[in-house]
Amino acid sequence: MSTHAKRERLLLADLLETTGPQAPTLCEGWTTRDLAAHVVVRERRPDAAGGMLVKQLAPRLERVTAEFTAKPYEELIQLIRTGPPRFSPFSLKQVDELANIVEFYVHTEDVRRAQPEWTPRELDPVFQDVLWSRLERSARLMGRGVPVGLVLRRPDARTVVAHRGTPVVTVTGEPSELVLFSYGRQSAAEVGLEGDDHAIARLRETKQLGI
């Protein structure tokens, strides 16, 4: 596993262990147990995980997820901590690098920021750049349903266009915060919004920008 993906994986596992199985998360309707089961199914049951993207497979995903949700919470945490099995595509370093860095970062923040009196986590510049590179690649896909033009901007003025259109709203923040905003965690992301008031209101009403 890549260094960043492994670090975020272990942080998530430790955080889930500390908060316990019934703590809230930023994922609507999910407790920490639900989130843990989701992470395990995604990595260990590709036959069911396809239901996250394909509607026809959703019933199978629901059944398998329910099975894992019923497992002992400590077992779920250990499965997350030890990583995917050899037969999983996520065990390949290249796949882990591409698919898990953002996944584990976002879910770690899903747990952290749903707790009372949470504080921002200091992230090193290298990790911020890694998150930015992922955002550059995925911004257009995640912004496809946005009803206004959307530009994401770092504090150093580097930008990426998530959706072309007018009027334009510019969202400014560290790459880590822009990732959270783009993945639908708008209320928890520490960003600034610039643009027409009506356009900003329409953007805020968009429940989920990405996947």
Secondary structure, DSSP 4 states (H G I P E B T S, - for coil): --HHHHHHHHHHHHHHHHH-TT-B-SSTT-BHHHHHHHHHHHHH-HHHHGGGT-GGGHHHHHHHHHHHHTS-HHHHHHHHHH---TTSGGGSHHHHHHHHHHHHHHHHHHHHTTSTT--PPP--HHHHHHHHHHHHHHHHHHTTT-SSEEEEE-TTS-EEEEE--SSEEEEES-HHHHHHHHTT-TTTS--EEES-HHHHHHHHH-S-S--
